[in-house]
Amino acid sequence: MKQLDYKGMQCPMPIVHLSMEIRKLESGEVVEVEATDKAFGVDVTAWAEMTGNRLLDLETGEVLRARIQVA
Amino acid sequence: MSALPRMDIPPSALPDDKRITIVAFSGDMDKLLACLSLANSAAAMGREVTIFFTFWGMSAIRKRKAYSKKPWLDRILTFMLPAHASSVGMSRMNMLGAGPLFFRHLMRRKNVSGVAQLVETAQALGVEMIACSMSMDVMGIQSDELIEGVHHGGAAACVQDICGSGTALFI
């Protein structure tokens, strides 16, 4: 599983970089993203909804962790 | 002048909600940050984004200042305007340029992207950038003073983009 480390990045960069990485991946691949931007949880949920990529799960806390399946 | 008769126009297509058009009018750092953060996020969400840079907003897509071959009034304006996206002022707390210095320092420390970086990522994400040709003319800005990849456009082209977009913002 591909790991993306966006800890320390501020809005809108985690989503911007996530979008750049996702475009290079095949459909069905799963990525795990770690971020510390407090809005990352709501942002990644909105991003997944609007782009059709599947948010498999989202862990909240000091470090937010999202697993996404590429559409 | 008396009002002209109404014009008959063909029916238009519905606005495409996957398209977003932003008019970047303000050259203030704070407003450009808002404008470009939204543009970047929208592009990251697969939307087709067009930013129409006009008037003070042109500073965001400027890369340098040129003085040669310009009439002297244009040279004065060139002298008074920011040379590039990293030297724009703020709408409040500008304090003769101390405000932006302070904010840029804070933003660097807190790892927040500045206007210039957001312009770069927006271009990488395929955001279309259009420079208002009338503003360029009024402000004496030549094409080679703008960053690469910027197209020229007028108000009619901008209106067409706005009418075709599900969302249009003026910042």
gemmi code that builds the backbone of each chain (N, CA, C; Angstrom):
import gemmi

chains = {
    "A": [
        ("MET", (0.845, -1.200, 0.000), (0.000, 0.000, 0.000), (0.882, 1.254, 0.000)),
        ("LYS", (0.584, 2.148, -0.875), (1.370, 3.375, -0.978), (1.083, 4.281, 0.226)),
        ("GLN", (2.148, 4.821, 0.793), (1.999, 5.707, 1.955), (2.291, 7.147, 1.516)),
        ("LEU", (1.441, 8.062, 1.917), (1.689, 9.473, 1.626), (1.773, 10.228, 2.949)),
        ("ASP", (2.879, 10.921, 3.132), (3.079, 11.632, 4.392), (2.900, 13.136, 4.184)),
        ("TYR", (1.778, 13.647, 4.621), (1.501, 15.077, 4.489), (1.460, 15.758, 5.852)),
        ("LYS", (2.191, 15.179, 6.806), (2.228, 15.781, 8.140), (2.982, 17.118, 8.064)),
        ("GLY", (2.434, 18.126, 8.708), (3.080, 19.442, 8.705), (2.574, 20.347, 7.598)),
        ("MET", (1.921, 19.765, 6.596), (1.381, 20.599, 5.505), (0.101, 21.281, 5.956)),
        ("GLN", (-0.121, 22.466, 5.420), (-1.330, 23.217, 5.752), (-2.274, 23.260, 4.565)),
        ("CYS", (-3.534, 23.479, 4.852), (-4.566, 23.610, 3.829), (-4.147, 24.662, 2.804)),
        ("PRO", (-4.305, 24.459, 1.493), (-4.952, 23.318, 0.840), (-3.967, 22.252, 0.357)),
        ("MET", (-2.714, 22.296, 0.844), (-1.683, 21.448, 0.256), (-1.877, 19.938, 0.400)),
        ("PRO", (-2.366, 19.415, 1.554), (-2.545, 17.959, 1.597), (-3.464, 17.457, 0.474)),
        ("ILE", (-4.556, 18.168, 0.229), (-5.512, 17.762, -0.812), (-4.895, 17.960, -2.205)),
        ("VAL", (-4.162, 19.054, -2.378), (-3.518, 19.330, -3.663), (-2.517, 18.217, -4.007)),
        ("HIS", (-1.676, 17.848, -3.035), (-0.678, 16.801, -3.284), (-1.330, 15.429, -3.442)),
        ("LEU", (-2.374, 15.183, -2.655), (-3.093, 13.921, -2.761), (-3.654, 13.775, -4.180)),
        ("SER", (-4.239, 14.853, -4.676), (-4.815, 14.828, -6.021), (-3.742, 14.579, -7.077)),
        ("MET", (-2.557, 15.178, -6.879), (-1.463, 14.980, -7.831), (-0.998, 13.525, -7.830)),
        ("GLU", (-0.917, 12.907, -6.638), (-0.449, 11.520, -6.522), (-1.476, 10.543, -7.077)),
        ("ILE", (-2.744, 10.780, -6.757), (-3.823, 9.859, -7.167), (-3.866, 9.713, -8.683)),
        ("ARG", (-3.568, 10.802, -9.379), (-3.632, 10.765, -10.846), (-2.613, 9.798, -11.453)),
        ("LYS", (-1.550, 9.492, -10.673), (-0.506, 8.601, -11.197), (-0.826, 7.138, -10.908)),
        ("LEU", (-1.880, 6.875, -10.132), (-2.161, 5.505, -9.699), (-3.236, 4.840, -10.548)),
        ("GLU", (-3.243, 3.505, -10.463), (-4.230, 2.709, -11.194), (-5.527, 2.638, -10.382)),
        ("SER", (-6.609, 2.410, -11.087), (-7.905, 2.225, -10.432), (-7.855, 0.999, -9.522)),
        ("GLY", (-8.396, 1.137, -8.328), (-8.432, 0.020, -7.387), (-7.305, 0.031, -6.370)),
        ("GLU", (-6.229, 0.734, -6.673), (-5.101, 0.828, -5.729), (-5.535, 1.566, -4.463)),
        ("VAL", (-4.896, 1.204, -3.359), (-5.238, 1.836, -2.087), (-4.037, 2.635, -1.572)),
        ("VAL", (-4.299, 3.836, -1.106), (-3.229, 4.655, -0.525), (-3.599, 5.020, 0.913)),
        ("GLU", (-2.565, 5.174, 1.723), (-2.785, 5.644, 3.082), (-2.136, 7.016, 3.218)),
        ("VAL", (-2.923, 7.964, 3.676), (-2.442, 9.339, 3.817), (-2.413, 9.725, 5.281)),
        ("GLU", (-1.302, 10.324, 5.694), (-1.222, 10.851, 7.052), (-1.084, 12.355, 6.979)),
        ("ALA", (-1.860, 13.055, 7.796), (-1.798, 14.517, 7.792), (-2.063, 15.059, 9.183)),
        ("THR", (-1.580, 16.280, 9.409), (-1.823, 16.912, 10.710), (-2.705, 18.162, 10.576)),
        ("ASP", (-2.997, 18.552, 9.331), (-3.901, 19.680, 9.106), (-5.256, 19.329, 9.728)),
        ("LYS", (-5.724, 20.176, 10.642), (-6.937, 19.839, 11.410), (-8.166, 19.673, 10.529)),
        ("ALA", (-8.174, 20.320, 9.367), (-9.338, 20.224, 8.474), (-9.235, 19.030, 7.535)),
        ("PHE", (-8.161, 18.269, 7.643), (-7.950, 17.196, 6.662), (-9.089, 16.176, 6.643)),
        ("GLY", (-9.652, 15.879, 7.809), (-10.742, 14.904, 7.885), (-11.941, 15.310, 7.036)),
        ("VAL", (-12.438, 16.523, 7.273), (-13.593, 16.992, 6.488), (-13.203, 17.216, 5.036)),
        ("ASP", (-11.987, 17.715, 4.826), (-11.557, 17.996, 3.450), (-11.421, 16.724, 2.621)),
        ("VAL", (-10.818, 15.702, 3.210), (-10.610, 14.473, 2.432), (-11.954, 13.774, 2.179)),
        ("THR", (-12.884, 13.931, 3.120), (-14.230, 13.362, 2.931), (-14.921, 14.056, 1.753)),
        ("ALA", (-14.853, 15.386, 1.741), (-15.461, 16.162, 0.645), (-14.775, 15.845, -0.679)),
        ("TRP", (-13.446, 15.755, -0.617), (-12.661, 15.467, -1.825), (-13.068, 14.123, -2.417)),
        ("ALA", (-13.183, 13.093, -1.549), (-13.529, 11.756, -2.015), (-14.936, 11.757, -2.625)),
        ("GLU", (-15.856, 12.447, -1.952), (-17.229, 12.504, -2.449), (-17.283, 13.151, -3.830)),
        ("MET", (-16.535, 14.211, -4.005), (-16.633, 14.960, -5.261), (-15.802, 14.365, -6.391)),
        ("THR", (-14.796, 13.555, -6.046), (-13.950, 13.011, -7.109), (-14.303, 11.558, -7.419)),
        ("GLY", (-15.144, 10.931, -6.567), (-15.544, 9.552, -6.814), (-14.559, 8.529, -6.269)),
        ("ASN", (-13.468, 8.987, -5.648), (-12.541, 8.049, -5.005), (-13.155, 7.601, -3.676)),
        ("ARG", (-12.833, 6.373, -3.251), (-13.512, 5.833, -2.071), (-12.687, 6.008, -0.812)),
        ("LEU", (-13.284, 6.656, 0.170), (-12.638, 6.810, 1.469), (-12.966, 5.561, 2.273)),
        ("LEU", (-11.981, 4.667, 2.424), (-12.240, 3.395, 3.093), (-12.384, 3.586, 4.593)),
        ("ASP", (-11.452, 4.307, 5.189), (-11.624, 4.677, 6.600), (-10.807, 5.907, 6.939)),
        ("LEU", (-11.197, 6.493, 8.039), (-10.571, 7.740, 8.476), (-10.370, 7.695, 9.981)),
        ("GLU", (-9.099, 7.780, 10.389), (-8.791, 7.817, 11.825), (-8.514, 9.251, 12.193)),
        ("THR", (-9.152, 9.740, 13.229), (-8.875, 11.114, 13.644), (-7.972, 11.101, 14.865)),
        ("GLY", (-7.439, 12.235, 15.204), (-6.518, 12.337, 16.327), (-5.468, 13.375, 16.014)),
        ("GLU", (-4.378, 13.345, 16.744), (-3.276, 14.282, 16.496), (-2.815, 14.177, 15.044)),
        ("VAL", (-2.619, 12.915, 14.618), (-2.339, 12.635, 13.203), (-3.578, 11.989, 12.606)),
        ("LEU", (-4.049, 12.587, 11.498), (-5.221, 12.010, 10.842), (-4.737, 11.026, 9.794)),
        ("ARG", (-5.433, 9.868, 9.715), (-4.996, 8.827, 8.798), (-6.195, 8.426, 7.927)),
        ("ALA", (-6.021, 8.521, 6.627), (-7.120, 8.148, 5.724), (-6.639, 7.099, 4.760)),
        ("ARG", (-7.483, 6.105, 4.497), (-7.175, 5.121, 3.457), (-8.147, 5.346, 2.317)),
        ("ILE", (-7.591, 5.480, 1.132), (-8.407, 5.815, -0.024), (-8.186, 4.799, -1.137)),
        ("GLN", (-9.289, 4.377, -1.727), (-9.186, 3.490, -2.888), (-9.440, 4.324, -4.142)),
        ("VAL", (-8.477, 4.223, -5.050), (-8.568, 5.027, -6.269), (-9.725, 4.559, -7.145)),
        ("ALA", (-10.496, 5.509, -7.632), (-11.652, 5.161, -8.480), (-11.205, 4.702, -9.850)),
    ],
    "B": [
        ("MET", (-28.436, 58.746, -24.998), (-28.600, 57.648, -25.939), (-29.816, 56.805, -25.530)),
        ("SER", (-30.702, 56.540, -26.502), (-31.874, 55.726, -26.155), (-31.502, 54.244, -26.118)),
        ("ALA", (-32.297, 53.508, -25.358), (-31.996, 52.079, -25.205), (-32.200, 51.352, -26.520)),
        ("LEU", (-31.324, 50.450, -26.806), (-31.411, 49.660, -28.036), (-32.427, 48.535, -27.852)),
        ("PRO", (-33.005, 48.047, -28.938), (-33.909, 46.901, -28.793), (-33.155, 45.688, -28.272)),
        ("ARG", (-33.890, 44.817, -27.607), (-33.274, 43.594, -27.058), (-32.673, 42.738, -28.160)),
        ("MET", (-31.627, 42.025, -27.798), (-30.967, 41.196, -28.787), (-31.537, 39.774, -28.708)),
        ("ASP", (-31.767, 39.182, -29.866), (-32.208, 37.783, -29.880), (-30.983, 36.892, -29.854)),
        ("ILE", (-30.880, 36.059, -28.845), (-29.716, 35.168, -28.777), (-30.170, 33.717, -28.769)),
        ("PRO", (-29.326, 32.827, -29.292), (-29.705, 31.411, -29.284), (-29.759, 30.894, -27.852)),
        ("PRO", (-30.555, 29.854, -27.593), (-30.612, 29.309, -26.231), (-29.231, 28.820, -25.804)),
        ("SER", (-28.891, 29.026, -24.528), (-27.554, 28.623, -24.085), (-27.624, 27.280, -23.374)),
        ("ALA", (-26.491, 26.596, -23.350), (-26.397, 25.328, -22.629), (-26.438, 25.624, -21.136)),
        ("LEU", (-26.833, 24.643, -20.348), (-26.844, 24.832, -18.897), (-25.413, 25.007, -18.398)),
        ("PRO", (-25.225, 25.812, -17.342), (-23.870, 25.929, -16.802), (-23.364, 24.576, -16.319)),
        ("ASP", (-22.097, 24.321, -16.528), (-21.477, 23.055, -16.153), (-20.970, 23.156, -14.710)),
        ("ASP", (-21.539, 22.339, -13.818), (-21.141, 22.473, -12.406), (-19.751, 21.908, -12.128)),
        ("LYS", (-19.120, 21.363, -13.161), (-17.733, 20.923, -12.975), (-16.771, 22.060, -13.283)),
        ("ARG", (-17.321, 23.175, -13.724), (-16.463, 24.316, -14.053), (-16.633, 25.441, -13.033)),
        ("ILE", (-15.514, 26.056, -12.674), (-15.524, 27.184, -11.741), (-14.706, 28.314, -12.351)),
        ("THR", (-15.263, 29.493, -12.351), (-14.532, 30.649, -12.868), (-14.337, 31.659, -11.732)),
        ("ILE", (-13.117, 32.115, -11.582), (-12.830, 33.102, -10.544), (-12.249, 34.357, -11.194)),
        ("VAL", (-12.795, 35.499, -10.843), (-12.206, 36.755, -11.280), (-11.310, 37.232, -10.137)),
        ("ALA", (-10.017, 37.279, -10.393), (-9.070, 37.741, -9.377), (-8.826, 39.225, -9.609)),
        ("PHE", (-9.563, 40.050, -8.905), (-9.485, 41.494, -9.093), (-8.504, 42.116, -8.088)),
        ("SER", (-8.529, 41.580, -6.880), (-7.709, 42.161, -5.821), (-6.247, 41.746, -5.932)),
        ("GLY", (-5.361, 42.662, -5.637), (-3.934, 42.358, -5.626), (-3.428, 42.227, -4.200)),
        ("ASP", (-4.348, 42.154, -3.242), (-3.948, 42.016, -1.839), (-3.577, 40.573, -1.549)),
        ("MET", (-2.505, 40.402, -0.806), (-2.008, 39.070, -0.497), (-3.089, 38.196, 0.133)),
        ("ASP", (-3.805, 38.753, 1.097), (-4.817, 37.960, 1.799), (-5.911, 37.464, 0.861)),
        ("LYS", (-6.363, 38.372, -0.016), (-7.445, 37.977, -0.925), (-6.943, 37.032, -2.015)),
        ("LEU", (-5.699, 37.234, -2.448), (-5.130, 36.318, -3.443), (-4.944, 34.927, -2.842)),
        ("LEU", (-4.594, 34.881, -1.554), (-4.443, 33.580, -0.892), (-5.771, 32.839, -0.871)),
        ("ALA", (-6.852, 33.566, -0.559), (-8.182, 32.953, -0.543), (-8.537, 32.457, -1.941)),
        ("CYS", (-8.326, 33.330, -2.924), (-8.644, 33.024, -4.320), (-7.887, 31.788, -4.797)),
        ("LEU", (-6.579, 31.750, -4.529), (-5.762, 30.651, -5.041), (-5.920, 29.359, -4.241)),
        ("SER", (-6.235, 29.471, -2.954), (-6.493, 28.258, -2.166), (-7.726, 27.568, -2.713)),
        ("LEU", (-8.758, 28.354, -3.020), (-9.984, 27.781, -3.580), (-9.726, 27.199, -4.965)),
        ("ALA", (-8.971, 27.922, -5.776), (-8.676, 27.441, -7.134), (-7.920, 26.120, -7.077)),
        ("ASN", (-6.920, 26.042, -6.197), (-6.135, 24.815, -6.054), (-6.995, 23.663, -5.567)),
        ("SER", (-7.818, 23.921, -4.555), (-8.661, 22.859, -4.017), (-9.646, 22.385, -5.064)),
        ("ALA", (-10.259, 23.313, -5.776), (-11.234, 22.946, -6.808), (-10.574, 22.101, -7.891)),
        ("ALA", (-9.378, 22.498, -8.303), (-8.662, 21.738, -9.334), (-8.290, 20.362, -8.795)),
        ("ALA", (-7.925, 20.307, -7.507), (-7.585, 19.022, -6.882), (-8.809, 18.125, -6.795)),
        ("MET", (-9.988, 18.720, -6.842), (-11.226, 17.950, -6.793), (-11.764, 17.700, -8.192)),
        ("GLY", (-10.897, 17.867, -9.165), (-11.259, 17.527, -10.533), (-12.088, 18.560, -11.265)),
        ("ARG", (-12.281, 19.739, -10.651), (-13.056, 20.786, -11.347), (-12.158, 21.458, -12.382)),
        ("GLU", (-12.805, 22.001, -13.375), (-12.093, 22.752, -14.411), (-12.111, 24.222, -13.968)),
        ("VAL", (-10.956, 24.741, -13.614), (-10.925, 26.079, -13.029), (-10.284, 27.096, -13.975)),
        ("THR", (-10.922, 28.233, -14.098), (-10.356, 29.336, -14.867), (-10.238, 30.543, -13.942)),
        ("ILE", (-9.077, 31.144, -13.893), (-8.945, 32.401, -13.152), (-8.674, 33.519, -14.151)),
        ("PHE", (-9.498, 34.523, -14.051), (-9.358, 35.691, -14.918), (-8.722, 36.789, -14.072)),
        ("PHE", (-7.467, 37.082, -14.337), (-6.760, 38.089, -13.549), (-6.964, 39.463, -14.150)),
        ("THR", (-7.467, 40.376, -13.353), (-7.688, 41.725, -13.856), (-7.253, 42.760, -12.830)),
        ("PHE", (-6.975, 43.932, -13.288), (-6.536, 45.055, -12.454), (-5.467, 44.681, -11.430)),
        ("TRP", (-5.687, 44.929, -10.149), (-4.613, 44.707, -9.169), (-4.229, 43.240, -9.089)),
        ("GLY", (-5.165, 42.368, -9.445), (-4.921, 40.922, -9.381), (-3.798, 40.467, -10.296)),
        ("MET", (-3.487, 41.292, -11.315), (-2.418, 40.951, -12.263), (-1.075, 40.700, -11.562)),
        ("SER", (-0.891, 41.302, -10.394), (0.380, 41.143, -9.663), (0.676, 39.677, -9.369)),
        ("ALA", (-0.360, 38.873, -9.230), (-0.169, 37.460, -8.881), (0.511, 36.679, -10.001)),
        ("ILE", (0.361, 37.141, -11.244), (0.934, 36.384, -12.362), (2.088, 37.138, -13.027)),
        ("ARG", (2.584, 38.150, -12.305), (3.715, 38.896, -12.836), (4.994, 38.219, -12.387)),
        ("LYS", (6.012, 38.219, -13.260), (7.292, 37.631, -12.824), (8.390, 38.668, -12.723)),
        ("ARG", (8.247, 39.794, -13.401), (9.286, 40.819, -13.336), (8.734, 42.155, -13.800)),
        ("LYS", (9.572, 43.180, -13.680), (9.216, 44.506, -14.176), (10.140, 44.880, -15.316)),
        ("ALA", (9.591, 45.437, -16.370), (10.429, 45.911, -17.473), (10.147, 47.395, -17.683)),
        ("TYR", (11.206, 48.153, -17.908), (11.040, 49.603, -18.076), (11.313, 50.073, -19.503)),
        ("SER", (12.126, 49.281, -20.220), (12.523, 49.764, -21.533), (11.348, 49.754, -22.508)),
        ("LYS", (11.409, 50.657, -23.455), (10.402, 50.792, -24.512), (9.005, 51.061, -23.961)),
        ("LYS", (8.925, 51.716, -22.804), (7.613, 52.048, -22.260), (7.479, 53.552, -22.167)),
        ("PRO", (6.286, 54.094, -22.426), (6.068, 55.524, -22.218), (6.289, 55.868, -20.736)),
        ("TRP", (6.644, 57.106, -20.426), (7.043, 57.425, -19.053), (5.928, 57.238, -18.027)),
        ("LEU", (4.663, 57.431, -18.435), (3.563, 57.205, -17.480), (3.472, 55.719, -17.099)),
        ("ASP", (3.689, 54.869, -18.101), (3.694, 53.426, -17.835), (4.858, 53.048, -16.918)),
        ("ARG", (5.965, 53.763, -17.096), (7.137, 53.465, -16.250), (6.843, 53.812, -14.793)),
        ("ILE", (6.112, 54.938, -14.591), (5.760, 55.326, -13.217), (4.898, 54.237, -12.587)),
        ("LEU", (3.908, 53.778, -13.331), (3.022, 52.715, -12.835), (3.807, 51.444, -12.545)),
        ("THR", (4.703, 51.115, -13.467), (5.525, 49.923, -13.282), (6.317, 50.026, -11.986)),
        ("PHE", (6.854, 51.225, -11.725), (7.634, 51.452, -10.514), (6.765, 51.251, -9.267)),
        ("MET", (5.503, 51.696, -9.360), (4.634, 51.663, -8.179), (3.974, 50.314, -7.903)),
        ("LEU", (3.928, 49.450, -8.915), (3.243, 48.159, -8.734), (4.214, 47.064, -8.283)),
        ("PRO", (3.710, 46.027, -7.600), (4.596, 44.937, -7.176), (5.211, 44.224, -8.391)),
        ("ALA", (6.452, 43.757, -8.236), (7.155, 43.108, -9.350), (6.712, 41.672, -9.536)),
        ("HIS", (6.283, 41.029, -8.472), (5.851, 39.637, -8.577), (4.967, 39.258, -7.394)),
        ("ALA", (4.468, 38.025, -7.458), (3.500, 37.544, -6.471), (4.032, 37.578, -5.038)),
        ("SER", (5.368, 37.550, -4.895), (5.924, 37.513, -3.540), (6.050, 38.894, -2.924)),
        ("SER", (5.695, 39.936, -3.680), (5.853, 41.269, -3.087), (4.537, 42.047, -3.045)),
        ("VAL", (3.425, 41.328, -3.003), (2.138, 42.015, -2.909), (1.860, 42.463, -1.469)),
        ("GLY", (1.071, 43.514, -1.330), (0.729, 44.045, -0.009), (-0.525, 43.379, 0.540)),
        ("MET", (-1.011, 43.912, 1.646), (-2.206, 43.317, 2.256), (-3.349, 44.320, 2.328)),
        ("SER", (-4.594, 43.793, 2.448), (-5.757, 44.680, 2.468), (-5.879, 45.386, 3.812)),
        ("ARG", (-5.366, 44.762, 4.863), (-5.370, 45.377, 6.185), (-4.015, 45.135, 6.821)),
        ("MET", (-3.677, 45.967, 7.800), (-2.407, 45.840, 8.518), (-1.208, 45.818, 7.575)),
        ("ASN", (-1.281, 46.588, 6.497), (-0.153, 46.587, 5.565), (1.054, 47.309, 6.173)),
        ("MET", (0.800, 48.387, 6.914), (1.832, 49.145, 7.638), (3.090, 49.373, 6.798)),
        ("LEU", (2.890, 49.978, 5.630), (3.974, 50.318, 4.705), (4.842, 49.107, 4.337)),
        ("GLY", (4.226, 47.963, 4.289), (4.967, 46.771, 3.865), (5.448, 45.909, 5.013)),
        ("ALA", (5.323, 46.411, 6.249), (5.778, 45.615, 7.395), (4.826, 44.446, 7.632)),
        ("GLY", (3.532, 44.681, 7.391), (2.513, 43.643, 7.583), (2.794, 42.388, 6.768)),
        ("PRO", (2.969, 42.555, 5.430), (3.251, 41.372, 4.610), (4.522, 40.647, 5.038)),
        ("LEU", (5.554, 41.410, 5.441), (6.803, 40.779, 5.900), (6.527, 39.890, 7.098)),
        ("PHE", (5.762, 40.448, 8.035), (5.406, 39.743, 9.259), (4.595, 38.488, 8.931)),
        ("PHE", (3.604, 38.658, 8.055), (2.748, 37.528, 7.697), (3.518, 36.453, 6.936)),
        ("ARG", (4.386, 36.893, 6.005), (5.147, 35.902, 5.240), (6.049, 35.091, 6.161)),
        ("HIS", (6.615, 35.785, 7.178), (7.456, 35.099, 8.159), (6.625, 34.061, 8.921)),
        ("LEU", (5.444, 34.503, 9.388), (4.560, 33.598, 10.133), (4.146, 32.399, 9.279)),
        ("MET", (3.808, 32.694, 8.017), (3.339, 31.642, 7.123), (4.433, 30.626, 6.844)),
        ("ARG", (5.678, 31.131, 6.664), (6.804, 30.222, 6.445), (6.979, 29.318, 7.650)),
        ("ARG", (6.914, 29.941, 8.845), (7.113, 29.174, 10.077), (6.030, 28.123, 10.259)),
        ("LYS", (4.823, 28.483, 9.835), (3.705, 27.544, 10.010), (3.448, 26.719, 8.756)),
        ("ASN", (4.383, 26.804, 7.835), (4.327, 25.982, 6.620), (3.068, 26.213, 5.773)),
        ("VAL", (2.651, 27.479, 5.664), (1.503, 27.829, 4.823), (2.057, 28.358, 3.499)),
        ("SER", (1.498, 27.877, 2.391), (2.000, 28.292, 1.075), (1.658, 29.747, 0.783)),
        ("GLY", (2.580, 30.421, 0.119), (2.364, 31.804, -0.279), (1.724, 31.897, -1.654)),
        ("VAL", (1.462, 33.131, -2.082), (0.776, 33.357, -3.359), (1.549, 32.739, -4.528)),
        ("ALA", (2.871, 32.981, -4.575), (3.669, 32.498, -5.703), (3.614, 30.974, -5.804)),
        ("GLN", (3.727, 30.301, -4.656), (3.699, 28.828, -4.677), (2.334, 28.308, -5.100)),
        ("LEU", (1.284, 28.996, -4.645), (-0.071, 28.557, -5.011), (-0.336, 28.750, -6.502)),
        ("VAL", (0.261, 29.789, -7.079), (0.117, 30.001, -8.530), (0.786, 28.838, -9.264)),
        ("GLU", (1.950, 28.442, -8.757), (2.698, 27.342, -9.372), (1.920, 26.022, -9.311)),
        ("THR", (1.397, 25.682, -8.130), (0.662, 24.414, -8.021), (-0.637, 24.482, -8.828)),
        ("ALA", (-1.260, 25.648, -8.859), (-2.493, 25.784, -9.644), (-2.205, 25.481, -11.112)),
        ("GLN", (-1.086, 25.990, -11.607), (-0.731, 25.721, -13.006), (-0.460, 24.236, -13.222)),
        ("ALA", (0.234, 23.626, -12.239), (0.526, 22.193, -12.350), (-0.756, 21.372, -12.382)),
        ("LEU", (-1.773, 21.848, -11.683), (-3.060, 21.130, -11.642), (-3.937, 21.446, -12.846)),
        ("GLY", (-3.441, 22.303, -13.718), (-4.183, 22.594, -14.941), (-5.166, 23.742, -14.849)),
        ("VAL", (-5.022, 24.587, -13.836), (-5.895, 25.765, -13.737), (-5.561, 26.712, -14.886)),
        ("GLU", (-6.569, 27.110, -15.618), (-6.325, 28.015, -16.729), (-6.229, 29.452, -16.206)),
        ("MET", (-5.192, 30.155, -16.619), (-5.009, 31.520, -16.145), (-5.099, 32.480, -17.316)),
        ("ILE", (-5.954, 33.473, -17.159), (-6.165, 34.434, -18.227), (-5.868, 35.833, -17.713)),
        ("ALA", (-5.073, 36.563, -18.471), (-4.753, 37.940, -18.100), (-5.660, 38.874, -18.893)),
        ("CYS", (-6.275, 39.806, -18.191), (-7.157, 40.777, -18.830), (-6.301, 41.715, -19.684)),
        ("SER", (-6.566, 41.708, -20.971), (-5.707, 42.483, -21.874), (-5.874, 43.990, -21.680)),
        ("MET", (-7.086, 44.403, -21.294), (-7.299, 45.833, -21.052), (-6.502, 46.310, -19.832)),
        ("SER", (-6.527, 45.503, -18.758), (-5.743, 45.868, -17.566), (-4.269, 45.955, -17.905)),
        ("MET", (-3.807, 45.017, -18.714), (-2.390, 45.009, -19.084), (-2.045, 46.300, -19.806)),
        ("ASP", (-2.931, 46.711, -20.681), (-2.694, 47.916, -21.459), (-2.700, 49.156, -20.568)),
        ("VAL", (-3.723, 49.263, -19.712), (-3.838, 50.428, -18.817), (-2.624, 50.507, -17.898)),
        ("MET", (-2.217, 49.374, -17.357), (-1.132, 49.376, -16.381), (0.236, 49.252, -17.031)),
        ("GLY", (0.260, 49.200, -18.334), (1.538, 49.134, -19.037), (2.301, 47.853, -18.760)),
        ("ILE", (1.583, 46.755, -18.636), (2.243, 45.465, -18.390), (2.374, 44.729, -19.722)),
        ("GLN", (3.608, 44.327, -20.051), (3.822, 43.599, -21.301), (3.787, 42.097, -21.060)),
        ("SER", (3.474, 41.359, -22.131), (3.336, 39.887, -22.004), (4.558, 39.243, -21.361)),
        ("ASP", (5.758, 39.740, -21.708), (6.972, 39.093, -21.180), (7.228, 39.426, -19.709)),
        ("GLU", (6.344, 40.230, -19.114), (6.466, 40.492, -17.676), (5.606, 39.515, -16.881)),
        ("LEU", (4.832, 38.712, -17.608), (3.950, 37.739, -16.940), (4.588, 36.356, -16.956)),
        ("ILE", (4.136, 35.506, -16.040), (4.649, 34.137, -16.001), (4.229, 33.385, -17.256)),
        ("GLU", (4.907, 32.261, -17.508), (4.606, 31.448, -18.689), (3.231, 30.785, -18.548)),
        ("GLY", (2.608, 30.527, -19.670), (1.370, 29.737, -19.661), (0.100, 30.528, -19.425)),
        ("VAL", (0.223, 31.856, -19.387), (-0.961, 32.696, -19.176), (-1.524, 33.110, -20.533)),
        ("HIS", (-2.837, 32.954, -20.706), (-3.466, 33.400, -21.944), (-4.026, 34.802, -21.772)),
        ("HIS", (-4.337, 35.431, -22.899), (-4.937, 36.762, -22.834), (-6.423, 36.649, -23.112)),
        ("GLY", (-7.191, 37.511, -22.490), (-8.620, 37.465, -22.741), (-9.266, 38.787, -22.419)),
        ("GLY", (-10.488, 38.945, -22.890), (-11.240, 40.161, -22.622), (-12.482, 39.852, -21.814)),
        ("ALA", (-13.279, 40.887, -21.581), (-14.464, 40.737, -20.740), (-15.471, 39.764, -21.349)),
        ("ALA", (-15.596, 39.757, -22.670), (-16.572, 38.868, -23.302), (-16.201, 37.404, -23.075)),
        ("ALA", (-14.912, 37.105, -23.210), (-14.444, 35.735, -22.968), (-14.704, 35.363, -21.513)),
        ("CYS", (-14.504, 36.339, -20.623), (-14.731, 36.112, -19.199), (-16.212, 35.844, -18.929)),
        ("VAL", (-17.090, 36.627, -19.554), (-18.535, 36.434, -19.380), (-18.943, 35.049, -19.879)),
        ("GLN", (-18.351, 34.638, -20.989), (-18.667, 33.300, -21.519), (-18.272, 32.216, -20.509)),
        ("ASP", (-17.079, 32.377, -19.925), (-16.631, 31.413, -18.910), (-17.566, 31.411, -17.707)),
        ("ILE", (-17.938, 32.607, -17.265), (-18.812, 32.722, -16.092), (-20.159, 32.054, -16.374)),
        ("CYS", (-20.741, 32.342, -17.542), (-22.049, 31.783, -17.881), (-21.992, 30.268, -18.025)),
        ("GLY", (-20.848, 29.752, -18.418), (-20.725, 28.308, -18.600), (-20.352, 27.564, -17.326)),
        ("SER", (-20.030, 28.300, -16.261), (-19.584, 27.672, -15.015), (-20.715, 27.575, -14.007)),
        ("GLY", (-20.705, 26.487, -13.240), (-21.693, 26.343, -12.178), (-21.469, 27.360, -11.078)),
        ("THR", (-20.226, 27.735, -10.879), (-19.878, 28.688, -9.831), (-18.938, 29.743, -10.377)),
        ("ALA", (-19.213, 30.987, -10.032), (-18.302, 32.072, -10.404), (-18.060, 32.949, -9.185)),
        ("LEU", (-16.821, 33.290, -8.958), (-16.468, 34.114, -7.801), (-15.713, 35.355, -8.249)),
        ("PHE", (-15.923, 36.421, -7.539), (-15.201, 37.666, -7.808), (-14.459, 38.022, -6.528)),
        ("ILE", (-13.130, 37.931, -6.583), (-12.369, 38.166, -5.346), (-11.369, 39.300, -5.549)),
    ],
}
model = gemmi.Model(1)
for chain_id, residues in chains.items():
    chain = gemmi.Chain(chain_id)
    for i, (resn, *xyz) in enumerate(residues, 1):
        res = gemmi.Residue()
        res.name, res.seqid = resn, gemmi.SeqId(i, " ")
        for name, pos in zip(("N", "CA", "C"), xyz):
            atom = gemmi.Atom()
            atom.name, atom.element = name, gemmi.Element(name[0])
            atom.pos, atom.b_iso = gemmi.Position(*pos), 0.0
            res.add_atom(atom)
        chain.add_residue(res)
    model.add_chain(chain)
structure = gemmi.Structure()
structure.add_model(model)
structure.setup_entities()
